[in-house]
Amino acid sequence: MKEIVKRKEIKMNQKLFSKDYTMVVIGQIISLFGNAIIRFALPLYLLNQTGSSSVYGTVTALAIIPAIILSPLGGIVADRVNKRNIMVILDFFTAVVIMVFSMLLGNVNLTFLMTVTMMLLYGIAGAYQPSVQASIPALVSPDRFMAANSVVNTVSSFANLMGPVLGGILYSVYGLKPILWIGIFCFLLSSIMEIFIKIPYLKQDSGVGVRKIIKNDFSESISFIRKEKPVLGKGVLVTCGVNLFLSSIIIVGLPYMITEVLRLDAGLANRLYGFSQGALAAGGLAGGIGAGIFAKKLGIQKAGNLIIICAACVFPVGASLIFFSSGLVNYIVMTICCFVIMVFSTVFTVQMMSFIQAETPGNLLGKVIAVILTVSMCAQPAGNVFYGVLFDVCKGWEAAVFLFAGTVSMVLAVGTKNIFKCMGKR
């Protein structure tokens, strides 16, 4: 009875941009911009200092592991702890991590320092976002959920667009240190502002320990995917393949090619890499908008065609490296192709998520999505390491790496097209 009374005391805001929701959005703009500029500059600095794609690939692979582990845990914690406090603590802790990194830079082995720092930053990001997403239902009325989520996603895409672009310009002119201080300022400002957000919170009674909760949630989700909806498992395997062979070559290959292979001036290369990262974010933004506009025409049975288009876009990069010696020409071809890949891969992601939401009962949805995201992300570290080593082995023959990636991705896309046709019939 007490719980029912407490629930009645929580008043939903009837307007979208209430004070608390607006503060959450502004906090997201500041925090995500700081996150985007830092996560752009740190790996680029490592690549500039070492010139090794294998070191770069290994460090970025290790950095993703905490995000894989903490994303589902973040979702569980977000349901049981005051979401406002989670956001404040994690933003403040991020500022501390960057401050410690700036103090140790030059005094500790760079690869070790970068690995630890990136793992912490990715882990924090993995635990942070579930709290933001879970706070929306507590701040806006149910009929505003779609609009509220759209605003948060747009803010994220905008931050990922502007962060690398401005970061590339600042990094090429002033170096790493000023970017670190900008990041510290962003996270401190965001954490201070979030203190004043009021998010309705009901403390949940827990009869079992954290380990038991996590074990039960994962067991229930995996059982549903394996026994009741095995078609979802097939979709996850396809996503793993895309991450392994297609996404990883963009993550590792793009910065390595632009800064180390295309024979561009160092300052110009760093700026151009920032622009290319902005182009990737713009592609994600365009894909998200396109998926919304053409939602009725994009059934899951057509998802295989999207992967085929993405795979086909890798071949022009390899061909350009063979036929053109101009670094700028190769850069333009690479950036355009990566933009197109991001557009169609984003549409694919939206289609997959919509299909999962439609096929999964509401009481299992959060847990099933957490498991699927965790499993699909597991391929990313392996792909990053693989391409990092492959680029080092194939120095002078980088075109072969892109042609290999395109071929394997195309075989994967064609081979799995029937899976999506079957999904559409269910």
Salt bridges, closest charged atoms under 4 A:
GLU3 OE2 - ARG7 NH2 2.87
ASP20 OD1 - LYS19 NZ 3.32
ASP217 OD1 - LYS367 NZ 3.93
GLU220 OE1 - LYS367 NZ 3.01
GLU359 OE1 - LYS229 NZ 2.71
